Amino acid sequence: MLSFLFGHTNEIHWWNIADFIVAIAFVYIFVWGRSNKLFKKNEFNDDFLSLDAMKSLRGFAAIGVILHHISQEQVFQQEGILLPFVNAGAYFVSIFFFASGFGLLKSFNSKPDYLKGFIKKRIVKSIIVPFYVDVLIYGLFIALVRLPMEKEQWIFNLTGFTMMNQYAWFPIVLAILYLLFFVTFRLFKLPKTRFAVIFAFIILMGIGCMIEGHCAWWTGPNNWWCSEYYFTNEATWWMKEKVFWFHGEWWVNSAPAFLTGIVFAHYEEKIVAFFKQNYWKRFFLLVLITELCFALSDFGQSKFGYWTEFNLKGPEIGNKIATYFCQVPLFLILPVTIFIFLMKYHVSNPISRFFGKYSLHTYLMNLAAITLLRFLEFNFEGSPFYMGGRYNNLFVFAVGVIIFTVAFGVMEYKITTRVQELLFGGRKAVEEPVTRISLLDDADDKYARKMSMFRKEAELGLSAAESVSAYETVEETSLKEKPKKKKKKSKK
């Protein structure tokens, strides 16, 4: 963001100075509310996998995704603004996939008959309903701003077969992975078999995405997508980019982190114990391996590439697949490196927790904010929106997108929650366990601890669509401590 300070003109305006202050504030949230054990030998954050820690990490990832989407705007790339975020979206999304896989296995291991009603509660209620609420909101938004759309496109977009909101791919992939988890854990008993099946499916999903490419390359004349005339005047709406499911590598390249989360949850005690011995030596080795995976990923993208359609040599599917396999190791190892670092340093503050609570909803509504404010990207004198310079306009655009994304995200969250309550009676379902909280007097009553965790979820106002179910069991250790505190008070 510091590129806003001077831009390419070497001139400083008051908007630039304000942006500099925002940049400092952005850095500050990474140290505000920190739990720092970096220089304390044999001391670790035992709560690094707690609900609060993960919620805050998701909050940082949500902020990163918003900045990534802003950096994707063509004018930002032309001006070299927010360049570090241009290719960083998959890194942030991998955190969400890891957390989802981690929590699913934790919940499966701790709750009897967890798979009973799984499709209704975890897929239909928590993912599919929010997805279609988002589709309807975007449909209304598109109608209000009068974006051009053909009748057939309206039908396919409203049914969800094509993308009304191009950023809404994440809940689709998440629903597929949740269904994969359900089927795999129903059919197979051995953990390693389950892991192998999930890994094989994710890889096949990735290969299928590479074959599909970024557009309907299989129709029209050869390399039609490279012809500006044909693309604009001859190609129908369904032939263009980002229309169908899996149109783009971002659908699949970070998905391996979902498997990493499951495996990490299965071997959590062993992994944590391993790194607690000679932490720095083993952590630096892990960082080195991660750096090598980064290098392999960069090599694949520069040598082969995902956007091979625009080389005028056809779709070049083989190069896409090669690039994908170069990235798979990175997204298998990167989440582990991040969470092992949290053993020594993690942050939790109101900003990170806020974005963590609304992470999915700000993610989904980000495109609406960008579309609404996109006119600010154009520096046209005489306009009432002219801010006195190109860079000033871009700064106002970026800040405006963040503000409107938050506002739209909170609105979408409340609408989704209300729809879920109307369809599934969610409010009554989470209030009933509160009456059982007295059972916590018995530290060995596992059912009571689970009921307490449901109450915790309700108090935090978390949406199941954000994969909050993934964190229902991670605070079990802290809950065990409550009876001990009560005994101490009674002794006094």
C-alpha positions, 0 to 999 in steps of 0.5 A: 500500500505504500505505493500509494504514497508517491505513485509514479509522479513523486508527488504527495497529496493529502490523500497519499498521507492519509493512505500512509497512516492507513498502512501503518494502522494495517501493520499495527493490527498484526501486533495488537493483542499479540500472544508472544512467546518467540523469545521464551524458551520452552514456552508456547501458546497452548491456545494456538488452535483455539476458537479465538485464535483461528477466528482472528487468523480467518479475520486476517485472511479475510482482509487479505482477500479483500485487498487481493480482489482490489489489486486484481483491478486492471488499473491497479496492476497497470500502476503497480499498486498492491502488487504483493496481493495480486497473486496472494489470494490462494494463500489466504483462501488456503487458511479457510480450507485448512480450518474447515478440514481441521474442524470437521475431523475434530467434530467427527471424533468428539461427537457421536453420530456426527454424520447423522443429519450432516448433509442437512445441517452442514451442507444444505443449511450452512452452505447451500442456503447462504449461496442462494441468498447471495445469488438473490442479493446479487441478482437484485443488485445487478437489476438495480445498477442495470448491468446488461444480462441476457434472459438465458443468463438470468435463468442459469445464474439464478439456478446457480449453474453459472456464476451470478457472483464470480467470487461465490466459487468458494462455497461451491467448492466447500460444499463439494469437499464437505460432501466428499468428507461425508461419503469418505468417512461413511464408506471407509474406516481406516484413516489412511484410506480416507486420506488417500481417497480425499487426496485423489478426489482433490487431484482429479478435481484439479485436473478437471479444472485444468481441462476446462480452462478459463472459457469455453475454448472447445467452441468457436474457431481456433483461439477465438478468445484471443480475437477482440472482435470475436470475443466482443461481437460474436461470442455468446455470454456462456462462452466467456470467462468465469461463467461456468463452475471451475472456470479458473485455477483459483477454484482448485489450487488451494483446495489441498489445504483441506486435506492438510487440515484433516491430517493435522487434526488426526495427528495433532498431538504428535505434531505439536509434541514433535515441534515442542522439542527443538522448536526453532531448529525444526520450524526453520527446517519447515520454513525451508521446505515451504520456501522450496515449495514456493520456488517450485510453484513460481517455476511452474507458473513461469515455465508453464502457466495457467493462462496458456489459452492466450499463447495462440497455441490452443488451450495447452492443457498439459501446461496447465496440469503441470502448473497445478502439480507444481502448486499442490505441494505448497498448499499442502505444507503452507498451512502447517507452517502458519499454524506451527508459527502460531505456537509461538506468536498469534494475535487476537484483537477486535478488528481480527475477530470482527473480520473473522466473524464476517469472513465469508460474508465480506468475501461474497459481497466484495464484488458488489462493492467493487462494481459499485465504486468502479467508476472511481478508477477512471480519472476524468476531469469535469466529473463531480467525483474527480479527486484531483489526481489518478492516485487520489481516485484509486485511494478513495476507491480502495478505502471505499471498497473496504467500507462498503464490503464490510457494510454489505457483508454485515447486511448479507450475514443478517439476511442469511441468518434470518433465512436459516432461522425461518427454514430450519428453526436455528434460533431454538436449536442453539438456545436449548443447550444453554439449560444444560450448562449446569452439567459442567460441574461434572468435568467428565461429562463429555456431553455437557462440554459439547453443549457448552461449546454450542452455547459459545458458538451462539454467543459469538454470533458465528455463522455455520456457513463460515465453517464455524462448526470446524472449531466447535471442539478446539476449546475443550481443553479450556472448558475442562479447566472450569470445574477446577476453578470452581473447586478452588473457590470452594476450598477458600 
